[in-house]
């Protein structure tokens, strides 16, 4: 395994992941355990459980992990993330969003409090060594960033450190004031491996060739990538000062015409900050040849919509889908094995491939 996926840390020498990584169904299944169960996923925002005693069931990465969770807002005001599976016989506990002071299984009546602690079970008075800690609902770590909620199933890195790194650039924005906009939120399905979509996102190399309109907005010559531990950043600059961030004095980029901050978080989350707000892109594997992309938008300033780098996002998405599907088909060739990285333009892809290699090892 180690030799199969080793990515040289020196980008000037490194080769990409081998083509079989994208083609082998067994590898696709292995990534569940090796990567997705060890990472973090965006699960929505705090409006899902706005009121005390609210419960909201979810599936993390439906059609792939299919991990049932339930969010609850306890009487102490805390938001909790728990397994939505009864510890008795595995029944799904919460079927629909609503309000519930207690979580009670409709199958045999096992009851839990609003933080998942076991409370009562009929016909178990003669059971020995009962209840045990394993009879409580398993709780997952939950991190809140503004309104946004992130759950870790069995994470191997600290998501708060990721947020802290992102806030070094966007911390001046009032994230708490961003409002969800369903009219800008869409789902797309592409006939390609999920990692190829990430590969494409992680480099601006293709912008002049694939995104003619976007290239008119961004200054390609100064497009920049920065690498961090479990995330990276691409900065899109504009040639003029229209449709850019109004950066405060003391900001690391003060005086620069920043049109967009594109953050990627391992393995499948993108946070695109524009002067109008935030577009979240979640890449959801379905099969080794099918992927769902969920766009969810949060608006800060409606007057800046449809301008600058944050304009025509659907057109940009359709252009990306076309090229990613072509790459997916090309990788099926018996004569393509692996490629090389541009040392100046593909640092983000190299970073992604190195993380995949590390997690698989």
Backbone torsions as a table, in degrees:
resi	resn	phi	psi	omega
1	UNK	NA	-44.6	-175.6
2	UNK	-62.1	-44.0	-178.7
3	UNK	-70.0	-32.6	-176.2
4	UNK	-66.0	-32.9	-172.4
5	UNK	-118.0	10.5	-177.1
6	UNK	-64.6	127.4	176.4
7	UNK	-113.9	121.1	-178.8
8	UNK	-60.1	129.3	178.7
9	UNK	-64.8	-18.5	177.4
10	UNK	-87.9	106.7	-175.6
11	UNK	-61.5	-25.8	-179.1
12	UNK	-72.5	-13.3	179.6
13	UNK	-114.5	-18.9	-167.3
14	UNK	-71.6	149.3	168.2
15	UNK	-106.4	155.7	179.0
16	UNK	-70.4	173.1	171.5
17	UNK	-56.3	144.0	-179.8
18	UNK	-66.8	154.3	-175.8
19	UNK	-60.5	-29.8	-178.4
20	UNK	-67.1	-20.1	175.6
21	UNK	-57.4	-38.1	-177.0
22	UNK	-86.3	-12.4	-172.0
23	UNK	-109.1	-24.6	-171.4
24	UNK	-83.4	115.2	179.1
25	UNK	-59.1	-30.9	179.7
26	UNK	-67.1	-37.5	176.9
27	UNK	-66.4	-41.3	178.5
28	UNK	-56.7	-42.2	178.1
29	UNK	-70.4	-37.6	-179.5
30	UNK	-61.3	-32.7	-178.4
31	UNK	-63.2	-24.1	176.2
32	UNK	-57.4	-53.0	-175.9
33	UNK	-75.2	-40.7	-172.2
34	UNK	-79.8	-31.2	-174.0
35	UNK	-121.0	-59.6	-168.8
36	UNK	-69.7	-34.5	176.9
37	UNK	-74.0	-11.8	-177.9
38	UNK	-108.2	11.4	-176.4
39	UNK	-122.3	-166.7	-178.4
40	UNK	-116.0	150.9	177.4
41	UNK	-133.3	141.2	173.2
42	UNK	-72.7	130.5	-177.5
43	UNK	-116.2	3.0	179.3
44	UNK	128.2	-152.7	178.9
45	UNK	-132.5	174.8	-172.4
46	UNK	-70.5	-7.5	174.4
47	UNK	-67.7	-18.4	178.3
48	UNK	-64.2	-32.3	179.8
49	UNK	-130.7	63.2	-172.0
50	UNK	-70.7	-38.2	-175.3
51	UNK	-102.0	154.4	175.9
52	UNK	-58.1	139.8	-178.8
53	UNK	72.2	12.4	173.6
54	UNK	-72.7	144.2	172.6
55	UNK	-130.0	143.7	-177.6
56	UNK	-142.6	112.1	179.9
57	UNK	-83.5	145.9	180.0
58	UNK	-144.6	157.0	167.3
59	UNK	-111.8	122.4	175.6
60	UNK	-78.7	121.7	-178.0
61	UNK	51.8	65.4	176.2
62	UNK	-55.7	141.0	-178.3
63	UNK	78.1	1.2	175.4
64	UNK	-132.8	-79.6	175.0
65	UNK	-73.2	-41.6	-177.6
66	UNK	53.6	41.8	-178.2
67	UNK	-87.1	115.8	-177.6
68	UNK	-79.4	124.3	174.7
69	UNK	-128.3	164.4	173.8
70	UNK	-136.7	132.0	172.7
71	UNK	-91.9	141.1	176.2
72	UNK	-138.8	145.2	172.9
73	UNK	-107.5	109.3	-174.5
74	UNK	-76.0	168.5	-178.0
75	UNK	-64.8	-19.6	177.2
76	UNK	-85.8	3.2	178.1
77	UNK	90.7	-7.3	-179.5
78	UNK	-75.4	148.0	173.1
79	UNK	-102.1	127.0	-175.7
80	UNK	-118.5	149.8	178.3
81	UNK	-123.2	120.8	-173.9
82	UNK	-134.3	162.1	170.7
83	UNK	-64.5	142.9	179.0
84	UNK	-98.7	31.4	-175.9
85	UNK	-121.7	124.1	-179.0
86	UNK	-63.4	138.2	-178.2
87	UNK	-78.8	1.3	177.2
88	UNK	-87.9	-65.7	-176.1
89	UNK	-128.5	9.8	174.7
90	UNK	84.6	15.2	179.3
91	UNK	-70.3	145.1	172.4
92	UNK	-67.9	130.2	-172.7
93	UNK	-85.4	-58.4	-176.3
94	UNK	-102.7	119.1	-176.3
95	UNK	-92.6	-41.0	-176.6
96	UNK	-127.3	150.6	173.1
97	UNK	-62.4	149.2	179.1
98	UNK	172.6	-154.1	178.9
99	UNK	-120.8	138.5	179.6
100	UNK	-158.1	120.3	176.7
101	UNK	-70.0	-30.3	177.2
102	UNK	-127.8	154.2	174.5
103	UNK	-105.2	113.5	-174.7
104	UNK	-120.1	129.7	179.2
105	UNK	-73.4	127.7	-178.6
106	UNK	-76.9	-6.7	-176.8
107	UNK	-83.0	-53.6	-178.1
108	UNK	-133.5	9.2	171.8
109	UNK	84.4	11.4	177.0
110	UNK	-65.2	137.1	-173.0
111	UNK	-124.3	141.7	178.8
112	UNK	-128.9	154.1	175.2
113	UNK	-80.0	-177.6	-173.2
114	UNK	-74.5	0.0	174.3
115	UNK	-115.1	11.3	173.6
116	UNK	89.5	4.9	-178.9
117	UNK	-81.2	133.8	179.1
118	UNK	-59.5	137.2	178.6
119	UNK	-120.8	-43.2	-170.2
120	UNK	-159.3	146.8	174.5
121	UNK	-148.6	119.9	178.7
122	UNK	-66.8	152.5	175.0
123	UNK	63.4	25.1	178.6
124	UNK	-118.4	15.4	-176.6
125	UNK	-65.2	-25.1	-179.1
126	UNK	-96.4	-0.1	178.7
127	UNK	-71.9	129.7	-179.0
128	UNK	-84.6	149.0	179.0
129	UNK	51.9	51.0	-177.4
130	UNK	-140.7	138.7	-2.4
131	UNK	-82.3	161.9	175.5
132	UNK	-115.8	168.0	178.7
133	UNK	-54.6	-31.5	-178.9
134	UNK	-71.4	-8.2	176.2
135	UNK	-84.5	-12.2	170.2
136	UNK	-74.5	158.1	174.1
137	UNK	-70.5	137.6	175.7
138	UNK	-65.5	132.1	178.5
139	UNK	-106.0	143.4	179.9
140	UNK	-107.4	145.3	175.4
141	UNK	-62.4	137.3	-178.9
142	UNK	-129.0	129.3	178.7
143	UNK	-117.2	134.7	-179.8
144	UNK	-110.1	130.3	178.1
145	UNK	-128.8	103.3	-170.4
146	UNK	62.0	-123.9	175.6
147	UNK	-85.8	-15.9	-167.6
148	UNK	-81.3	142.3	-177.9
149	UNK	-119.1	136.6	-178.9
150	UNK	-131.2	130.1	179.9
151	UNK	-111.8	141.2	173.9
152	UNK	-112.5	126.7	179.9
153	UNK	-76.3	-57.3	173.7
154	UNK	-144.8	61.3	-166.9
155	UNK	-69.2	146.6	179.2
156	UNK	-108.1	5.0	174.3
157	UNK	-140.9	160.1	-174.0
158	UNK	-87.5	113.6	-176.8
159	UNK	-70.8	-26.6	178.4
160	UNK	-62.7	-33.5	177.1
161	UNK	-65.9	-34.4	175.8
162	UNK	-64.6	-46.7	179.0
163	UNK	-60.7	-43.1	179.6
164	UNK	-59.4	-40.1	179.1
165	UNK	-66.2	-43.3	178.9
166	UNK	-64.5	-38.9	-178.5
167	UNK	-67.3	-16.2	175.1
168	UNK	-60.1	-29.0	179.7
169	UNK	-102.1	-41.9	-171.1
170	UNK	-110.2	8.0	-178.4
171	UNK	-62.1	-18.0	179.0
172	UNK	-75.9	-14.7	179.9
173	UNK	-81.5	139.7	-179.9
174	UNK	-79.8	76.8	-175.4
175	UNK	-53.3	-36.3	-179.3
176	UNK	-61.3	-22.5	-176.8
177	UNK	-94.3	-4.9	178.4
178	UNK	-66.1	134.6	-177.6
179	UNK	-112.3	132.8	178.3
180	UNK	-63.7	141.3	179.3
181	UNK	-127.5	103.2	-176.0
182	UNK	-66.9	-25.4	-179.2
183	UNK	-68.3	-22.1	179.7
184	UNK	-100.4	1.3	-175.6
185	UNK	-102.2	122.6	-175.2
186	UNK	-142.4	162.4	173.7
187	UNK	-118.1	141.0	177.4
188	UNK	-127.5	145.0	175.0
189	UNK	-117.3	129.8	-179.4
190	UNK	-124.0	147.4	-179.9
191	UNK	-89.2	73.1	-177.5
192	UNK	-161.0	160.8	176.3
193	UNK	-68.4	140.9	-175.8
194	UNK	-58.7	-37.6	-176.3
195	UNK	-68.3	-26.8	177.2
196	UNK	-67.7	-34.0	176.6
197	UNK	-65.1	-40.8	177.1
198	UNK	-66.1	-42.7	177.6
199	UNK	-52.7	-46.9	-177.4
200	UNK	-65.1	-42.8	-179.1
201	UNK	-62.3	-33.3	-167.8
202	UNK	-82.6	11.0	175.8
203	UNK	-145.1	142.3	174.7
204	UNK	-92.8	3.8	-177.5
205	UNK	-55.0	-37.7	-173.9
206	UNK	-84.0	-9.5	-172.2
207	UNK	-55.4	-48.9	-179.0
208	UNK	-63.7	-23.7	-175.2
209	UNK	-93.7	-33.0	-172.7
210	UNK	-105.5	-37.4	-173.8
211	UNK	-114.5	80.1	-176.0
212	UNK	-61.7	-43.4	-178.1
213	UNK	-68.1	-43.6	179.2
214	UNK	-63.4	-36.0	179.7
215	UNK	-64.7	-25.1	176.6
216	UNK	-70.6	-25.0	-177.2
217	UNK	-89.5	-41.7	-174.8
218	UNK	-92.6	147.2	175.5
219	UNK	-90.4	95.3	-173.1
220	UNK	-59.2	-34.4	-174.6
221	UNK	-64.2	-25.7	-178.4
222	UNK	-114.2	11.0	175.8
223	UNK	-55.9	135.6	-168.0
224	UNK	-131.3	144.0	175.1
225	UNK	-123.8	134.4	174.7
226	UNK	-122.6	138.2	-175.4
227	UNK	-108.9	132.3	175.9
228	UNK	-123.3	-167.0	-174.8
229	UNK	-65.3	-62.7	-176.9
230	UNK	-121.8	20.2	176.0
231	UNK	-153.2	166.6	172.3
232	UNK	-147.5	169.1	-173.1
233	UNK	-132.4	133.8	167.9
234	UNK	-113.1	132.3	-179.4
235	UNK	-110.9	122.1	176.3
236	UNK	-99.5	117.8	179.6
237	UNK	-99.3	151.4	175.1
238	UNK	-104.5	152.4	179.8
239	UNK	-74.5	-20.1	177.2
240	UNK	-128.6	-178.7	-174.5
241	UNK	-97.8	16.6	174.8
242	UNK	-89.4	144.2	176.9
243	UNK	57.8	44.8	176.5
244	UNK	-126.9	169.4	178.9
245	UNK	-69.0	143.7	171.2
246	UNK	-91.2	88.2	-172.6
247	UNK	-80.5	137.5	-179.8
248	UNK	-73.8	155.8	174.8
249	UNK	-59.6	140.7	-177.3
250	UNK	93.6	-14.6	176.8
251	UNK	-66.0	145.4	-177.1
252	UNK	-59.1	-27.4	-178.8
253	UNK	-108.3	16.8	-178.2
254	UNK	-57.1	133.7	-179.2
255	UNK	92.8	-7.6	179.1
256	UNK	-102.0	152.1	-179.7
257	UNK	-90.8	81.5	-178.0
258	UNK	-88.3	117.4	-179.4
259	UNK	-92.9	-25.3	-178.4
260	UNK	-163.1	144.1	168.5
261	UNK	-111.9	119.2	-179.8
262	UNK	-108.6	106.3	178.9
263	UNK	-103.1	134.5	172.8
264	UNK	-117.2	136.0	178.4
265	UNK	-121.7	127.3	-177.8
266	UNK	-59.5	134.7	2.2
267	UNK	-101.5	-12.8	-164.0
268	UNK	-147.2	26.2	-178.1
269	UNK	-121.0	138.3	177.5
270	UNK	-126.6	136.8	178.7
271	UNK	-126.1	106.1	-174.3
272	UNK	-104.3	109.0	-178.5
273	UNK	-96.4	125.5	176.5
274	UNK	-122.8	165.9	176.9
275	UNK	-56.4	-24.7	178.6
276	UNK	-83.5	-19.7	-177.6
277	UNK	153.3	-139.1	-170.6
278	UNK	-133.5	132.3	170.1
279	UNK	-113.5	117.4	177.6
280	UNK	-96.2	130.8	175.9
281	UNK	-118.8	121.0	177.3
282	UNK	-111.6	123.7	-178.6
283	UNK	-94.6	117.6	-172.4
284	UNK	-116.5	109.0	178.2
285	UNK	-64.1	142.3	172.2
286	UNK	-119.3	-52.3	172.5
287	UNK	-142.9	-179.6	-179.7
288	UNK	-70.9	-4.6	178.9
289	UNK	-130.6	14.5	-177.7
290	UNK	-147.7	132.5	-176.4
291	UNK	-140.0	142.0	174.7
292	UNK	-108.1	132.4	177.4
293	UNK	-112.5	120.5	178.9
294	UNK	-104.1	119.9	174.9
295	UNK	-98.9	126.0	176.4
296	UNK	-130.8	124.1	-172.4
297	UNK	-110.9	142.4	176.4
298	UNK	-128.5	121.4	-170.9
299	UNK	-102.8	134.2	174.0
300	UNK	-102.4	-43.7	-175.7
301	UNK	-136.3	101.0	-177.4
302	UNK	-61.0	-29.0	-177.4
303	UNK	-65.7	-16.5	-178.6
304	UNK	-101.1	2.8	177.1
305	UNK	-66.4	154.5	176.0
306	UNK	60.6	35.1	177.7
307	UNK	-140.4	153.9	173.2
308	UNK	62.5	-149.0	-177.5
309	UNK	-66.4	-23.0	-179.8
310	UNK	-89.3	14.7	179.8
311	UNK	-93.7	153.2	173.7
312	UNK	52.4	45.1	-177.1
313	UNK	-64.1	-33.7	179.0
314	UNK	-67.6	-38.4	177.6
315	UNK	-63.0	-43.6	177.5
316	UNK	-61.0	-42.2	179.4
317	UNK	-61.4	-44.7	-179.3
318	UNK	-64.2	-37.3	176.5
319	UNK	-65.6	-40.1	178.1
320	UNK	-65.7	-42.8	-179.4
321	UNK	-59.6	-42.5	-178.5
322	UNK	-59.2	-47.3	-176.1
323	UNK	-74.4	-36.2	179.6
324	UNK	-65.5	-40.7	177.7
325	UNK	-65.3	-35.1	176.5
326	UNK	-65.3	-41.6	177.6
327	UNK	-63.5	-43.3	178.9
328	UNK	-56.4	-44.8	179.4
329	UNK	-68.2	-38.0	179.6
330	UNK	-64.3	-34.8	-179.3
331	UNK	-68.3	-13.5	177.0
332	UNK	-75.4	-10.6	179.0
333	UNK	-61.6	143.0	176.7
334	UNK	-74.4	-9.2	-171.5
335	UNK	-110.6	4.4	173.8
336	UNK	-108.1	127.5	-177.7
337	UNK	-113.3	-49.6	179.6
338	UNK	-166.9	163.6	178.9
339	UNK	-120.1	-170.2	176.0
340	UNK	-117.9	163.6	-180.0
341	UNK	-100.8	140.1	167.9
342	UNK	-71.8	119.6	-178.8
343	UNK	-62.8	-22.6	-176.2
344	UNK	-99.8	-18.7	-172.5
345	UNK	-125.6	-10.5	-174.9
346	UNK	-123.2	35.5	178.1
347	UNK	-63.2	-35.6	-178.9
348	UNK	-67.1	-40.9	178.2
349	UNK	-66.1	-42.2	177.6
350	UNK	-59.3	-42.9	177.7
351	UNK	-60.4	-46.3	178.8
352	UNK	-59.1	-47.5	-178.2
353	UNK	-66.0	-35.9	177.0
354	UNK	-65.8	-40.8	178.0
355	UNK	-63.8	-44.1	176.7
356	UNK	-57.9	-44.9	179.2
357	UNK	-60.2	-44.9	-179.6
358	UNK	-63.2	-43.3	-179.1
359	UNK	-69.2	-37.1	178.0
360	UNK	-69.7	-24.0	179.2
361	UNK	-89.6	NA	NA
